[in-house]
Amino acid sequence: MEAHFQIFLILLAVLAGTALVARRANLAPAILMMLAGIALAFVPTMPAFALPPELVLLVVLPPLIYSSSVAMSWREFKRNLRPIVLLAVGCVIFTATLVATATHVLLGLPWSLGFLLGAIVAPPDVVAPLAIARRLHLPRRVMVILEGEGLANDATALILYRFAVAAIMTGTFSFPVAAGEFAAIVVGEIAFGIGVGWLMLRARHYSRDPQVEITLSLLTPYLAYWIPEHVGGSGVIATVACGLYMSWNGPLWISSATRLQGVFFWDLVVYLIEGMLFLLTGFQMRLIYEKSKAFPLDEIMIATALVVAIVVIARFAWTFPATILPRLLSSSLRARDPLPPWQQTFIIGFTGVRGTVSLATALALPLTLSTGDAFPYRDEILFVAFGVIFFTLIGLGLTLPLVVRGLGLGQEGRAEHVREHEQEIAARREVLDRALRSLETMTNDRELSDEVVRLLRARHEVRANQLPETLNPDDYDASALGIELTRELIGVERKTIHVMLRDGKITDETRRRIERDLDLEEASLANREYGQAPL
């Protein structure tokens, strides 16, 4: 127990240091964290640590899926449901089938084990490529499709994985039965996830306590995930449905205090979980290397190279036809949703990085069959899964920025970013105009003192004056300068508060209340910064 806690502290320190290096080097933290984990694993004094698969599948995965679902827009998810489903279901099944076929024909792997390996390596990871893509200003629709796919593809892969393991353990498989179970799982989990979201949202609303609400928000993904998983489902679909329900219905039910504290809490939780996952994924290299000594290294390297090539090629082979064929077959779809630029389709096909779910499912393979014999090819499958994760994360992750720049997608994304900010300014002005009209109605209908009306009008004028007239470069530079100078003034106020506290002119409680106002104002400044897109 003590050794495990020491490993945790070491990983925490490496996590912070690696994140700083990644920011300085302008690299995706996931890549450096995985490399740091590999280097750490081979330190002579470092004890070996096997990543428990149940830790990923039952403890870590639910909050990651839930937080991404809450951050996803239900409207945009619904609008892009067709490409999301084609990737999250169709591409995963297609990739698993190609892996099974290639490994059976070229390597002689049994069909059942080939499908099992395919189910393990088929789902792309959502964390690493999106962390890179967000900084590259990709077009919004590309980001929505990638995020939506990342939410749902784990469910498809986990269901396929369980079918394959059951077939290997029992020696039987029925496609009609499996298809029926798959459909029942999808429908049942969607209904259950929405029910959990409905229940927890009302429980949080009636608690009226930020600490209780945040505690309930932490319990929500586990309630949505564990129960379906326990009865034979995947849990992923229910968690996604729950998160999307909370995203759409939460704003009117959740208090501002809970939102302010909850955003910080969930940002920290997700940051620590994601960082630890990639460190621990790299940390498994030592154990996998030791296991690889039991079989010919050249054969396993050939198998790894073959599977890596298949998962990369399969994604392109699926993405372009899945984008073009529906529009060729449907004139209404073609009119409603014209064919996107090929560059967008290409970048979706390029972001096929595999991650920790693939490693967790490989680690979760049974050690023995029901007959007591050793589970066939278990160590080889684990080695290949790790190889796919390593080569796709390093290879695709490092080259993704170059590909985005080469395709010119960054410029398109920045132009879209500017248009969104123009819409935001217009929306803010409309909100303020509506509030001003309501203030005039209040003034006429209620007996308000001149002092109260003056304060309310001053609040309105201050907020209106903070909005730039346009997003032309001059106004943008003036707004940015104003924000920077305001930060300097806030810094002066903080120093003054500290001096007054030291001199005994105010109490600690007074200092905390003033600091909270300054903290909220500084957070508001960060929220008003309109990015660095060239205007």
C-alpha positions as CSV (number, residue, x, y, z in Angstrom):
1,M,0.0,0.0,0.0
2,E,2.8,2.4,0.9
3,A,4.7,1.6,-2.3
4,H,1.6,2.3,-4.4
5,F,1.1,5.6,-2.6
6,Q,4.8,6.5,-3.3
7,I,4.2,5.7,-7.0
8,F,1.2,7.9,-7.0
9,L,3.2,10.9,-5.5
10,I,5.9,10.3,-8.1
11,L,3.5,10.2,-10.9
12,L,1.8,13.4,-9.6
13,A,5.1,15.2,-9.6
14,V,6.0,13.9,-13.1
15,L,2.5,14.9,-14.3
16,A,3.0,18.5,-13.2
17,G,6.6,18.7,-14.6
18,T,5.6,17.1,-17.9
19,A,2.7,19.5,-18.4
20,L,5.0,22.5,-17.9
21,V,7.5,21.1,-20.5
22,A,4.6,20.4,-22.9
23,R,3.4,23.9,-22.6
24,R,6.9,25.3,-23.2
25,A,7.5,23.0,-26.2
26,N,3.9,23.5,-27.5
27,L,3.3,19.8,-27.7
28,A,0.3,17.7,-26.7
29,P,0.8,16.8,-23.0
30,A,-0.6,13.3,-23.7
31,I,2.4,12.4,-25.9
32,L,5.0,13.6,-23.4
33,M,3.2,12.0,-20.5
34,M,3.2,8.6,-22.2
35,L,6.9,8.9,-23.0
36,A,7.6,10.0,-19.4
37,G,5.7,7.0,-18.2
38,I,7.7,4.7,-20.4
39,A,11.0,6.2,-19.2
40,L,9.9,6.1,-15.6
41,A,8.9,2.4,-15.9
42,F,12.5,1.4,-16.7
43,V,14.1,3.3,-13.8
44,P,15.9,0.4,-11.9
45,T,14.6,1.4,-8.4
46,M,11.0,1.9,-9.6
47,P,8.7,-1.0,-8.7
48,A,6.5,-2.5,-11.4
49,F,2.9,-1.5,-11.3
50,A,0.2,-3.2,-13.3
51,L,-2.7,-0.9,-14.3
52,P,-5.8,-2.6,-13.0
53,P,-8.3,-2.7,-15.9
54,E,-11.3,-2.3,-13.6
55,L,-9.7,1.0,-12.5
56,V,-10.0,2.4,-16.0
57,L,-13.3,0.7,-17.0
58,L,-15.2,1.2,-13.8
59,V,-13.6,4.2,-12.0
60,V,-11.9,6.4,-14.5
61,L,-14.0,6.1,-17.7
62,P,-17.4,7.2,-16.3
63,P,-16.3,10.7,-15.2
64,L,-14.4,11.3,-18.4
65,I,-17.3,10.3,-20.6
66,Y,-19.8,12.3,-18.4
67,S,-17.7,15.5,-18.4
68,S,-17.3,15.4,-22.2
69,S,-21.0,14.7,-22.6
70,V,-22.0,17.7,-20.4
71,A,-19.6,19.9,-22.4
72,M,-21.1,18.7,-25.7
73,S,-24.0,20.7,-27.2
74,W,-27.1,18.5,-27.6
75,R,-28.2,20.6,-30.6
76,E,-25.0,20.1,-32.4
77,F,-24.8,16.5,-31.4
78,K,-28.2,15.9,-32.9
79,R,-27.4,17.9,-36.0
80,N,-24.4,15.8,-36.6
81,L,-25.9,12.5,-35.5
82,R,-25.5,10.7,-38.9
83,P,-21.7,11.2,-39.2
84,I,-21.2,10.5,-35.5
85,V,-23.1,7.2,-35.7
86,L,-21.3,6.2,-38.9
87,L,-18.0,6.7,-37.2
88,A,-18.8,5.5,-33.7
89,V,-20.7,2.4,-34.8
90,G,-19.9,1.8,-38.5
91,C,-16.2,2.6,-38.5
92,V,-15.6,0.6,-35.3
93,I,-17.3,-2.5,-36.6
94,F,-15.5,-2.1,-40.0
95,T,-12.1,-1.7,-38.4
96,A,-12.6,-4.7,-36.1
97,T,-13.7,-6.8,-39.1
98,L,-10.7,-5.8,-41.2
99,V,-8.3,-6.5,-38.3
100,A,-9.9,-9.9,-37.8
101,T,-9.7,-10.8,-41.5
102,A,-6.1,-9.6,-41.9
103,T,-4.8,-11.4,-38.8
104,H,-6.7,-14.6,-39.7
105,V,-5.5,-14.7,-43.3
106,L,-2.0,-13.3,-42.9
107,L,-1.1,-14.5,-39.4
108,G,-3.3,-17.5,-38.9
109,L,-5.0,-16.1,-35.8
110,P,-8.4,-17.8,-35.1
111,W,-11.4,-15.7,-36.2
112,S,-12.7,-15.3,-32.7
113,L,-9.4,-14.0,-31.4
114,G,-9.1,-11.8,-34.5
115,F,-12.4,-10.1,-33.7
116,L,-11.4,-9.7,-30.1
117,L,-8.2,-8.0,-31.1
118,G,-10.2,-5.8,-33.5
119,A,-12.6,-4.8,-30.8
120,I,-9.7,-3.8,-28.6
121,V,-7.9,-1.6,-31.1
122,A,-10.9,-0.3,-33.1
123,P,-12.1,2.7,-30.9
124,P,-10.0,5.9,-31.3
125,D,-9.2,7.8,-28.1
126,V,-10.9,11.2,-27.7
127,V,-8.5,12.8,-25.2
128,A,-5.2,13.2,-27.0
129,P,-6.3,14.2,-30.5
130,L,-8.9,16.7,-29.2
131,A,-6.4,18.3,-26.9
132,I,-4.2,18.9,-29.9
133,A,-7.1,19.8,-32.3
134,R,-8.6,22.5,-30.0
135,R,-5.3,24.5,-30.1
136,L,-5.2,24.2,-33.9
137,H,-8.5,26.1,-34.5
138,L,-10.2,23.3,-36.4
139,P,-13.6,24.1,-37.9
140,R,-16.4,23.6,-35.3
141,R,-18.2,20.9,-37.1
142,V,-15.1,18.8,-37.3
143,M,-14.6,19.2,-33.6
144,V,-18.2,18.3,-32.9
145,I,-18.0,15.1,-35.0
146,L,-14.8,14.0,-33.3
147,E,-16.1,14.7,-29.8
148,G,-19.4,12.9,-30.6
149,E,-17.6,9.9,-32.0
150,G,-15.3,9.8,-29.0
151,L,-18.3,9.7,-26.7
152,A,-20.0,6.8,-28.4
153,N,-17.3,4.6,-30.0
154,D,-16.2,3.1,-26.7
155,A,-19.7,1.7,-26.2
156,T,-19.6,-0.1,-29.6
157,A,-16.1,-1.5,-28.9
158,L,-16.9,-2.6,-25.4
159,I,-20.1,-4.5,-26.6
160,L,-18.1,-6.1,-29.4
161,Y,-15.4,-7.0,-26.9
162,R,-17.8,-8.7,-24.6
163,F,-19.4,-10.7,-27.4
164,A,-15.9,-11.8,-28.6
165,V,-14.8,-12.8,-25.1
166,A,-18.1,-14.7,-24.5
167,A,-17.6,-16.5,-27.8
168,I,-14.1,-17.6,-27.0
169,M,-15.0,-18.7,-23.5
170,T,-18.1,-20.7,-24.6
171,G,-17.1,-21.6,-28.1
172,T,-20.4,-20.4,-29.6
173,F,-21.7,-17.3,-31.3
174,S,-25.0,-16.3,-32.8
175,F,-25.1,-13.1,-35.0
176,P,-28.9,-12.6,-34.7
177,V,-28.8,-13.0,-30.9
178,A,-25.9,-10.6,-30.7
179,A,-27.6,-8.0,-33.0
180,G,-30.7,-8.2,-30.9
181,E,-28.8,-7.7,-27.7
182,F,-26.9,-4.8,-29.2
183,A,-30.1,-3.0,-30.1
184,A,-31.7,-3.7,-26.7
185,I,-28.5,-2.4,-25.0
186,V,-28.6,0.9,-27.0
187,V,-32.3,1.6,-26.4
188,G,-32.3,0.5,-22.7
189,E,-29.2,2.5,-21.9
190,I,-30.5,5.7,-23.6
191,A,-33.7,5.5,-21.5
192,F,-31.8,4.7,-18.3
193,G,-29.3,7.5,-18.8
194,I,-32.1,10.1,-19.4
195,G,-33.8,8.8,-16.3
196,V,-30.7,9.2,-14.2
197,G,-30.2,12.7,-15.6
198,W,-33.8,13.7,-14.8
199,L,-33.5,12.3,-11.2
200,M,-30.1,13.8,-10.4
201,L,-30.9,17.2,-11.8
202,R,-33.9,17.5,-9.6
203,A,-32.0,16.2,-6.5
204,R,-29.3,18.8,-7.1
205,H,-31.9,21.6,-7.6
206,Y,-33.7,20.8,-4.4
207,S,-30.5,20.4,-2.3
208,R,-29.7,24.2,-2.8
209,D,-26.1,23.6,-1.5
210,P,-23.1,23.8,-3.9
211,Q,-21.1,21.2,-2.0
212,V,-24.0,18.7,-2.0
213,E,-24.7,19.4,-5.7
214,I,-21.1,18.9,-6.7
215,T,-21.0,15.7,-4.7
216,L,-24.2,14.5,-6.5
217,S,-22.6,15.5,-9.9
218,L,-19.6,13.2,-9.1
219,L,-22.0,10.4,-8.2
220,T,-24.0,10.9,-11.4
221,P,-21.7,9.2,-14.0
222,Y,-21.1,6.2,-11.7
223,L,-24.9,5.7,-11.2
224,A,-25.4,6.0,-15.0
225,Y,-22.5,3.7,-15.8
226,W,-22.3,1.0,-13.2
227,I,-25.9,-0.3,-13.2
228,P,-26.1,-1.0,-17.0
229,E,-22.5,-2.4,-16.9
230,H,-23.5,-4.7,-14.1
231,V,-26.5,-6.2,-16.0
232,G,-24.5,-6.8,-19.2
233,G,-24.5,-3.5,-21.0
234,S,-21.6,-1.2,-21.7
235,G,-22.6,1.7,-19.4
236,V,-21.1,4.2,-21.9
237,I,-24.3,4.9,-23.8
238,A,-26.2,5.6,-20.6
239,T,-23.5,7.9,-19.4
240,V,-23.5,9.8,-22.6
241,A,-27.3,10.1,-22.6
242,C,-27.2,11.3,-19.0
243,G,-24.5,13.9,-19.8
244,L,-26.3,15.3,-22.8
245,Y,-29.6,15.5,-20.8
246,M,-27.8,17.5,-18.1
247,S,-26.1,19.7,-20.7
248,W,-29.4,20.7,-22.3
249,N,-31.6,21.0,-19.2
250,G,-29.0,22.0,-16.5
251,P,-28.6,25.7,-17.1
252,L,-32.1,26.6,-15.7
253,W,-31.8,24.1,-12.7
254,I,-28.3,24.6,-11.4
255,S,-27.3,27.6,-9.3
256,S,-24.6,30.1,-10.2
257,A,-22.6,29.2,-7.1
258,T,-22.6,25.5,-8.1
259,R,-21.6,26.3,-11.6
260,L,-18.6,28.5,-10.5
261,Q,-17.3,25.9,-8.1
262,G,-18.3,22.9,-10.3
263,V,-16.4,24.1,-13.3
264,F,-13.2,24.4,-11.3
265,F,-13.8,21.0,-9.6
266,W,-14.4,19.1,-12.8
267,D,-11.6,20.8,-14.7
268,L,-9.2,19.6,-12.0
269,V,-10.6,16.1,-11.9
270,V,-10.5,15.6,-15.6
271,Y,-7.0,17.1,-15.8
272,L,-5.6,14.7,-13.2
273,I,-7.4,11.7,-14.6
274,E,-6.3,12.2,-18.1
275,G,-2.7,12.9,-17.1
276,M,-2.5,9.9,-14.8
277,L,-4.0,7.7,-17.5
278,F,-1.3,8.5,-20.1
279,L,1.5,8.2,-17.5
280,L,0.2,4.8,-16.3
281,T,-0.3,3.7,-19.9
282,G,3.4,4.4,-20.6
283,F,4.2,2.8,-17.2
284,Q,2.9,-0.5,-18.4
285,M,5.7,-0.8,-21.0
286,R,8.0,-2.5,-18.5
287,L,5.5,-5.3,-17.8
288,I,4.6,-5.7,-21.4
289,Y,8.3,-5.9,-22.4
290,E,8.9,-8.6,-19.8
291,K,5.9,-10.6,-21.1
292,S,7.2,-10.2,-24.7
293,K,10.3,-12.3,-24.0
294,A,8.1,-15.4,-24.0
295,F,7.4,-15.2,-27.7
296,P,9.5,-14.4,-30.9
297,L,9.9,-10.6,-31.0
298,D,10.1,-10.4,-34.8
299,E,6.7,-12.1,-35.1
300,I,5.0,-9.9,-32.6
301,M,6.6,-6.8,-34.2
302,I,5.2,-7.8,-37.6
303,A,1.8,-8.4,-36.1
304,T,1.9,-5.0,-34.4
305,A,3.0,-3.2,-37.7
306,L,0.2,-5.0,-39.6
307,V,-2.5,-4.0,-37.1
308,V,-1.2,-0.4,-36.9
309,A,-1.4,-0.1,-40.7
310,I,-4.9,-1.6,-40.8
311,V,-6.4,0.7,-38.2
312,V,-5.0,3.7,-39.9
313,I,-6.0,2.7,-43.4
314,A,-9.4,1.4,-42.3
315,R,-10.4,4.8,-40.9
316,F,-9.6,6.5,-44.2
317,A,-11.3,3.7,-46.2
318,W,-14.4,4.2,-44.1
319,T,-14.5,8.0,-43.7
320,F,-14.5,9.1,-47.3
321,P,-17.2,6.7,-48.6
322,A,-19.3,7.4,-45.4
323,T,-19.1,11.1,-46.3
324,I,-19.7,10.8,-50.0
325,L,-22.1,7.9,-50.5
326,P,-25.1,9.1,-48.4
327,R,-25.1,12.4,-50.4
328,L,-25.0,10.5,-53.7
329,L,-27.9,8.3,-52.6
330,S,-30.1,11.1,-51.1
331,S,-30.8,14.3,-53.0
332,S,-32.5,15.8,-49.9
333,L,-29.4,15.2,-47.8
334,R,-27.3,16.7,-50.6
335,A,-29.4,19.8,-50.6
336,R,-29.7,20.1,-46.8
337,D,-26.0,19.2,-46.1
338,P,-23.7,19.7,-49.0
339,L,-20.5,17.7,-49.3
340,P,-17.9,19.2,-47.0
341,P,-14.4,20.1,-48.2
342,W,-12.2,17.0,-48.6
343,Q,-9.7,18.5,-46.2
344,Q,-12.2,18.2,-43.4
345,T,-12.9,14.6,-44.2
346,F,-9.2,13.9,-44.4
347,I,-8.5,15.3,-41.0
348,I,-11.3,13.3,-39.4
349,G,-9.8,10.2,-40.9
350,F,-6.3,11.2,-39.7
351,T,-7.3,11.6,-36.0
352,G,-7.4,7.8,-35.3
353,V,-5.3,7.9,-32.1
354,R,-5.8,4.9,-29.8
355,G,-5.8,5.3,-26.0
356,T,-6.3,3.9,-22.6
357,V,-9.6,2.1,-23.3
358,S,-7.8,-0.2,-25.7
359,L,-5.1,-0.9,-23.1
360,A,-7.7,-1.5,-20.3
361,T,-9.7,-3.9,-22.3
362,A,-6.5,-5.8,-23.3
363,L,-5.5,-6.0,-19.6
364,A,-9.0,-7.1,-18.7
365,L,-8.8,-10.3,-20.7
366,P,-9.3,-13.4,-18.6
367,L,-6.2,-15.4,-17.6
368,T,-7.9,-18.8,-18.2
369,L,-10.8,-20.3,-20.2
370,S,-13.7,-22.0,-18.5
371,T,-11.9,-25.3,-19.1
372,G,-8.9,-24.1,-17.0
373,D,-6.6,-23.7,-20.0
374,A,-4.7,-20.5,-20.4
375,F,-6.5,-17.8,-22.4
376,P,-5.0,-18.1,-26.0
377,Y,-2.7,-15.3,-27.2
378,R,-3.4,-13.1,-24.2
379,D,0.1,-11.6,-23.9
380,E,0.5,-11.2,-27.7
381,I,-2.8,-9.3,-27.8
382,L,-1.7,-7.1,-25.0
383,F,1.6,-6.3,-26.7
384,V,-0.1,-5.5,-30.0
385,A,-2.6,-3.3,-28.3
386,F,0.1,-1.3,-26.6
387,G,2.0,-1.0,-29.8
388,V,-1.0,0.4,-31.6
389,I,-1.5,3.0,-28.8
390,F,2.1,4.0,-28.9
391,F,2.6,4.3,-32.7
392,T,-0.7,6.1,-33.3
393,L,-0.3,8.5,-30.4
394,I,3.3,9.4,-31.3
395,G,3.0,9.2,-35.0
396,L,-0.4,10.7,-35.7
397,G,-0.3,13.0,-32.6
398,L,3.0,14.6,-33.5
399,T,2.2,15.1,-37.2
400,L,-1.4,16.3,-36.7
401,P,-0.4,20.0,-36.4
402,L,1.7,19.8,-39.6
403,V,-1.2,18.2,-41.4
404,V,-3.7,20.8,-40.2
405,R,-1.4,23.6,-41.3
406,G,-0.8,21.9,-44.6
407,L,-4.5,21.5,-45.3
408,G,-5.2,25.2,-44.4
409,L,-7.8,24.1,-41.9
410,G,-6.4,26.4,-39.2
411,Q,-7.3,29.5,-41.2
412,E,-10.8,28.3,-41.8
413,G,-11.2,27.6,-38.1
414,R,-10.0,31.0,-37.1
415,A,-12.4,32.7,-39.5
416,E,-15.2,30.7,-38.0
417,H,-14.0,31.7,-34.6
418,V,-14.3,35.4,-35.5
419,R,-17.8,34.9,-36.8
420,E,-18.8,33.1,-33.6
421,H,-17.5,36.1,-31.6
422,E,-19.5,38.5,-33.7
423,Q,-22.6,36.5,-33.0
424,E,-21.6,36.5,-29.3
425,I,-21.4,40.3,-29.2
426,A,-24.7,40.6,-30.9
427,A,-26.3,38.1,-28.4
428,R,-24.8,40.0,-25.4
429,R,-26.2,43.3,-26.7
430,E,-29.7,41.7,-27.2
431,V,-29.6,40.3,-23.7
432,L,-28.6,43.7,-22.3
433,D,-31.3,45.5,-24.3
434,R,-33.9,43.1,-23.0
435,A,-32.7,43.7,-19.5
436,L,-32.9,47.5,-20.0
437,R,-36.5,47.2,-21.1
438,S,-37.3,45.1,-18.1
439,L,-35.7,47.8,-15.9
440,E,-37.9,50.4,-17.4
441,T,-40.9,48.3,-16.8
442,M,-39.8,47.7,-13.1
443,T,-39.3,51.5,-12.7
444,N,-42.8,52.2,-14.0
445,D,-44.6,49.4,-12.1
446,R,-42.8,49.6,-8.8
447,E,-42.0,52.4,-6.3
448,L,-38.2,52.3,-6.7
449,S,-36.1,55.0,-5.3
450,D,-33.9,57.1,-7.6
451,E,-30.8,55.7,-5.9
452,V,-31.8,52.1,-6.7
453,V,-32.6,53.0,-10.3
454,R,-29.4,54.8,-10.7
455,L,-27.4,51.9,-9.4
456,L,-29.2,49.4,-11.8
457,R,-28.7,51.7,-14.8
458,A,-25.0,52.1,-13.9
459,R,-24.6,48.3,-13.8
460,H,-26.2,48.1,-17.2
461,E,-24.0,50.9,-18.7
462,V,-20.8,49.3,-17.4
463,R,-21.6,46.0,-18.9
464,A,-22.7,47.6,-22.2
465,N,-19.5,49.6,-22.4
466,Q,-17.3,46.5,-22.0
467,L,-18.5,45.2,-25.4
468,P,-16.5,46.3,-28.4
469,E,-18.4,48.0,-31.2
470,T,-17.0,45.6,-33.7
471,L,-14.2,43.1,-34.0
472,N,-12.0,45.2,-36.2
473,P,-8.3,45.2,-35.2
474,D,-8.4,48.7,-33.6
475,D,-11.3,47.8,-31.3
476,Y,-9.9,44.4,-30.6
477,D,-6.5,45.9,-29.6
478,A,-8.2,48.6,-27.4
479,S,-10.3,45.9,-25.7
480,A,-7.3,43.7,-25.1
481,L,-5.3,46.7,-23.7
482,G,-8.3,47.6,-21.4
483,I,-8.4,44.0,-20.1
484,E,-4.6,44.0,-19.4
485,L,-4.7,47.3,-17.6
486,T,-7.7,46.2,-15.5
487,R,-5.7,43.2,-14.4
488,E,-2.9,45.5,-13.3
489,L,-5.3,47.6,-11.3
490,I,-6.7,44.4,-9.7
491,G,-3.1,43.5,-8.8
492,V,-2.7,46.9,-7.1
493,E,-5.9,46.3,-5.1
494,R,-4.7,42.9,-4.0
495,K,-1.5,44.3,-2.7
496,T,-3.3,47.1,-0.9
497,I,-5.6,44.6,0.8
498,H,-2.6,42.6,2.0
499,V,-1.0,45.7,3.5
500,M,-4.3,46.7,5.2
501,L,-4.6,43.2,6.7
502,R,-1.0,43.2,7.9
503,D,-1.5,46.6,9.5
504,G,-4.6,45.4,11.3
505,K,-7.0,47.8,9.5
506,I,-9.3,44.9,8.3
507,T,-10.0,41.4,9.4
508,D,-9.3,38.1,7.5
509,E,-13.0,37.7,6.9
510,T,-13.2,41.2,5.3
511,R,-10.1,40.4,3.2
512,R,-11.7,37.2,1.9
513,R,-14.9,38.9,0.9
514,I,-13.0,41.6,-1.0
515,E,-10.7,39.0,-2.6
516,R,-13.7,37.0,-3.8
517,D,-15.1,40.0,-5.6
518,L,-11.7,40.6,-7.2
519,D,-11.4,36.9,-8.1
520,L,-14.9,37.0,-9.8
521,E,-13.9,40.2,-11.7
522,E,-10.7,38.6,-12.9
523,A,-12.5,35.5,-14.0
524,S,-14.9,37.7,-15.9
525,L,-12.0,39.3,-17.7
526,A,-10.8,35.9,-18.8
527,N,-14.3,35.2,-20.0
528,R,-14.3,38.4,-22.1
529,E,-11.1,37.7,-23.9
530,Y,-12.1,36.9,-27.5
531,G,-9.1,34.6,-28.3
532,Q,-6.1,35.4,-30.5
533,A,-7.7,34.9,-33.9
534,P,-6.3,37.5,-36.4
535,L,-9.1,40.0,-37.2
